């Protein structure tokens, strides 16, 4: 293979797009209708090759299916690009789609459709457009391994999943990969099948989610802890199910991607960009992977990327902003809902909407009932019964993947746990994002000031507010971060 002189990061920076404002885009798809002389591979009883597809969002006659699967560890030479190596699961996964959709004429397959590394600009544009590509497909089909077939067949026959089926599904690594998240959540229609399955062994995602959720909710809590992948599986399916009427926030994507793996560093951010945007790539300035994601969020007006556990920028006017980071992990790995943290930059200041400003204060009497229910809901075994509410809440947050300190600020309405220990200053105030919710409260920012040599300087630290948001529904306002 001819080696490209570009590093992985530089390849990400070369975001030169073939797309136009009318959303035209040329895709390479697997098709039985291919150009004369093109390399072919036999799938079923037909020869398939690579064809070019002119994609326009205004053209409803152009249809194709997108494949979603996990590559695994095995590799084999590509039948269409012999110098390239692809997953040894690619051909079985394609065969599975053809078995379930015999009338299909076009399949977008990452291993065959993404330009190679010897074409860095085209490759980067395609990878940044993944959200667009998957959103334009008539359907996305998830192909699990053959071991998942008994579970798929059980659901197809409308029978409840058994513990043995849950054990088989738990072994699937589809949910652990970075790319599969954005592939699923952008789908118009999402189906699940498996390798080497008979025709008809395919189920709609909504039906799959119903049976999986029912089986998980019947498990005792200690047993459910043994299925972390299925919990993530359920979260992804739910995310797809509500995508039609709830906008996905940056924080929601960061949390969902937190434990997923990828081969290249930049793939983590490509996948997050695809989960937030279903627009084709456009020319942009030279940016790092992290900065490209943050810039997209800023263009969308969603500043919930602030709730990352990384250090803050030290530049005046940008101390609220996370620094460039290889993964930009969320402050806590917890599903959220809401319309994001809406804001805009104006005259060097960040103006944020729908913010509740709280000051340090003793807990209000009615907070006891909320905290008892919160702690008991996560630890019904009473393991934290002897601790005060702040200590017990921190223990629960740790179990949920919180990245922060055990010291907290009591605001009267709840407890705020920060990424880093705060200085003991009277100027501290907590800015709670009312537009994003967790079952335990909402994300927030601690704002405090310190005197420098010349001026009073504001600092910002992200964290988790544990408390009832019902009491704060009439309190949101607009704040300026300088």
N, C-alpha and C positions, 0 to 999 in steps of 0.2 A: 504494500500500500504506500502511495506517495505521502510523505509526512507533511503536515501543514506547519508553517513556521510560527503559528500563533499559539500562545498558551491558552489553557481553558478560560481564564478570566478575560483575556483579550478577545476570545471568540464571543463571549457574552457581550462585550462592549461594541462589537461590530454589528449593531442592530440596524441594518440597512434593509428596508422592506420593499418587496415587489408590489405591495398592496397600494391601492389608490383610495381616494375618499369615497368612491362608490362601492368599496369593499370587494373589488375584484381580487381573485387570488387563484393561482394555478397550483393544483395539488397533484401529486403522484399517487395513484391508487392501483390496487391489484384488481385486474379485470380479465375476463375471457375475451374481451374485445380490445386487443392490443396491436401496436404497429407491426407491420411486417418486419421480420428479421430480429425482433426483440427476444431476449432470453425468456424461456418459459419454464413453468413447473406444473406438474400434474397434481390437481386437487380434485378428488372425486373422479369423475370420468371426463373432465375437461382440462385443457391446457390453459393456464393463467399467466399473464405477463403484466408488466408495468405500463400503465397508460396515463396520459395527462388529462386532468379534469379542470376545465375553466369554471371556477366557482364564483357565483354572484348571489348575494343574499336575496336579490329581487327575483331570481329565477327559480321557481318552485319545481321545475321539471328535472332539475339535476338532483339526484339522490345518491347517497352512499351510506354504508354502515361503518362505524368505527369499532375497532377491536380494543378491549381493555383487558390486560393480563399481566401477570408478574413474570419477569424474565427468568428468575432463578439463577443458578450458578453455571449450568451447562451452556456451552457455545458450539456452534457449527458454522461452516461457511455459508454465506447467503447464496441462494440459487440464482439471484439476479445480479449480485455484485460479488463475484467470487473472492475478491481480495478483502471483503469485509466479513466480520464475524457477527452472527446474530444469536439470539437465544435458541436453544434446542427445543423450546416450547412454542416458538413462533409458528412453525408449520402445523403442529397438532391443534393449536388454537384457531388458525385459519380454517382448518378442516372442520372443526367444531361449528364454526359459523356457517359454513357452506352446508353442513348436515342439517342445521336448524333452519336455515334460510336458503333453500335450493334455488329460488328465483333471483337471488341477489346477483347483481352485475358489477358492483364496485365495493371494495373494502379498503378502508384506510388502515394501514398497518405500520406502526412506528418503525419497525425494523426494515421495511421496504420503502416507506414513504418519506422519511426524513432524510434530507441530503446528507452526504457523508462529511467527515471532518476535513476532507480536501476542498470543501466548498463552505468555508466558515461563515460567510455573510448570509448565504441562502439557508444554511442550517440554523443560524441564530434567529433569522426572521421566522422560520417555520416553528421553532421551539417556542418563541414568544407568542406565536399565534395559536398555540394548542387549545386554549379556551375557545377561540373562535371556531377552529376546525371541529371540535367535539360538539359545540353547540349547533353547528349546521348539519350534522349527520341526522338522518331520519331516525336512527336509533343507535345506542351504544350497547354492545353486548359484552358482558364480563364473562370470561372463560376461566373457570377455576380448574384445578387439577382433577384427574380421574377419581381421586379418593373422595371428592365431594359429591359424586354422583348419587349415592344413596340418600343424602339429605335433599338434593334437588328433586329426586324422584318422589320422596316422601311428601314434599310440599306440592308437587304437581298433582299428586293423588289426593290433595287436601286432607292430609293427616298431620297430626301434631309431631313436631320434632322431638326425638328422644335424646337422652343423655349421650348415647353413642353417636348420634348425628352431630350434636354440639361439639363433641370431641374431635370429629373429623373436620368440621368447619374451623375449629380453633387452630388447626395445623396449617391452614391456608395463609400464605404470606402476601396475598394480593393487597390486603388492607395495610400492610406495613410499608409499602413503597410510595415514594413521593409522587410519582406521576399519576398513579391510579386515583388519587383523591380528586384532582381537577378533571380527570377524564369522566368520573362518575357524576360529579355535581353539575357539570355543564350539559349533561344529556337531556334531550327532549323526552326521550323514552329510554328506559334502562331495563335490560333483561339480564338474567344470570343463567349460565349453563356450565357445562364441564367437558373436559376432553373425553373422546371415545364414547360419547353418550348416544343412545338411540335417538332417532328423530322424534321430536316432541318433548325431549327432556330439557325444557327451558321454562323459566318462570319470570313473571313480571316482578320488578323490584318492590313494588308496593305489597304484593302478596308475600314475597320473601321476608320483608320487614315485619309484617304482621305475625307470621309464624315464629320468626326468630325472637321478636320482642315478647311474645306470649311464653315461649319456652324459657327465656332468661328470667322473666319476672316470677316464674314459679320456683326458681332455685332459691334455697336458703342463702343468705348473704355470704357466709363463709365459702360456700361452693361457687357462688358467682364470681368471687375474687379469682377463681382459677381460670376464667375466660376473658383475659384482658383484650385479646384480639377481637373477640365477638362484641365486646362493648364498643370498641372502635368501629367495627363493622356496622353496628346499629347506628352509631353517630353519623357515619358517612351516608348511610341510606336515608336517615332522617333529614340530614342536610339537603340531600337531593330532593326529598319529598316536599320540603317547604320552600325550595328555591324560587318557585313561581310567584310567590307573594311576599317573601321576606328577602330583603337585600342582604347579601353576605358581607359581614364586616371584616376588616383586616385582622382584627383580634381573633375572630372566629377561625379564620384560615390559619393564622399563626399557631393557634392551639391545636387544631386538627393535624397540622404538619409536624408538630413538635417531636414526635417519636418516630416519624417515618424516615426511611433510609433512601439513599441515592448513591449512584456511582460517582457522579461529578458534583462538586460543590455548587456550581451554578444551577444544577438541575433543581435544587431545593427552591430557589427563587423563581425559576421558570415555572415550576408547578404552582407556586403561590400566585404568580402573575396570572396564570391561566385560570385559576379558581376565582379571581376577582374581575377578570375582564374577558368578555367574549368578542372583542374587537380584533381585527387583524393587526399585525405589527405595523408601526409607523416609525419613520426615522426619528431618532432621538440623539441627544448628546452622548458623549462617551461616559458611561457610568459603570460603577461596580455592580455586581449582582444585587447586593443589599440596597444600594442607592437607587437602582432601577425600580425595585419593588416599592420603596418608600416614595419615590417620585410619582409612581402610578397612584398610590393612595392619596397623595396630596392633590393630584389633578382631579381625583374623584371627590375630594373634600372630606375624606374619612381619615381622621387622625388617631384612630384607635391603635395604630402601630406604636404609639407612645407607650402602651402598656407592655413593653418588652422588658426583660430582666437585665438588659445590658447597660453599660455606663452611659451617661449623658454627654452631649457635646459641651465643650468648655467655651465656645464662642458666645460672646454677648449677643443677646437676642435669639439664641438658638439652644439655650441650656435645657429646654424641655425636650429636645430632639435626641433620639438614640444615636449612638455612634455606629459607624459602619461595622457590621458583624458577620461572621461566616454563616449564621443560621437565624439570627434575630428571634430567639425563643420567647414565648409568651411568659408573663409573670406567673401564670398558673395554667396547668393543663386541664382546662374545664370548659365544656361546651357553653356557648353564650348565645343570646339572641338579641335582636334590636336592630336599629338602623345605623349603628356606628357612632363614632364620636365626631360629629359634624363641625367643621371649622374652615377658616380661610386665613391666609396671611395678608395683612394690610399695614402698610407703612412700617414694616419691620416688626410688627407684633402678630402673634397668633391669636385670633379671635375664635373662641370656642363657644358653641351653643349647648343649651340643655345641660347646664352644670349646676350642681347643688354645692354651695359653699358651707362647710361646717367648721366650727371652732372646737378646740379641746374643751371637754366638759365632762362632768360625772355622768355615768349611765342613768338614763331616765327609768322610772319604775317599770314601765311596760316592756323594756328591753329584755328583762329576765325571761319572760315567756317565749320570746323569739329565740333567744340563745339556748334555752333548754330544748326546744323543739329541734333546732339546728344541730346541736351536738348529739342528741339522742337519735336523730335521723341517720347520722353517719356511723355512730357507735352505739347501737341499741344494747350492746353487752354491758354498758355502764362502765367501760374501761376508764373514762375520764371524769367520772362522777365526783371524785374528790378534789378536782382542780377548780380554780375560779374560771369564769367564762372566757376571759382573755386567753388564759393558758390552754384551756380545752379547745378553743377555736384554732389556736396555732397548731395544735397536734393534728386536728382534722385537716387543716390547710396543707400541712406537710404530706399527709397521705394522698392528697389530691395533686401533688406536684408543685406546690408553692415554692418559689425561689425568692426567699426574703428572710428578714430577721424576725426573731420572736418578740421583740419589743413592739408595742402597739400604742396607738393614740386613741383614747376614749373620746368620742364626740357627742355623747349623750344618746344619739340615735343608733350607734353601733361602734364597732372597733375597727380601726384602720391599721393594717399590717403593711409595712413599707419594705421596699427592696433593700435599702440600707438604713442603718440606724440614723435617726434624725438628731440634730443638735437640739439641746434643751433651750429653745428660744420661744418667747411669747408670740413671735410673729408667725408661727406655724399655723396653716389652715389646710383643710382637706377639701379638694375639689373632686366631687363624685360625678362620674359620667352617667347621667340618668337615662341616656339613650341606649345603654348596653346593660343587659341583666344576666346575672348568674342566679342559680337557685338559692345561693347564700347571700346575695347582695349585688355588688357592682364593682367595676374597676375604678380606681381614682388616682389622684396625684397629690402628694404633699408639697405645698409651696411654702417656702420660708425665705427670709432675707437675711443677709449679712452685710456689714459695712466693709467696703474695700478701702483702698487708699483715697479714692476720690468720691465714690458714690455708694449708695445702697444697692446691692446686687441681689436679684432673685434667683433661687435655685429650685429644682423640681425633681422629685423622686416618685416613681410609679409604685403602686401597691394595690391591695385588695381591701375593699370595705365590706365588712360582715355586719349586716343589719337589715332591717325591714325597709324596703324602698317605698312601701305603701305610705309611710308617714311623710315621705319627702316629695310626693307627686306634685304638690302645688308650689314647690320651692325653687325649681330650676331657673337659672338666669344665664346671662352671657358674661364671660370673663375674658380678660386680655392677659396673655403671657408675654412678658418682655424679656 
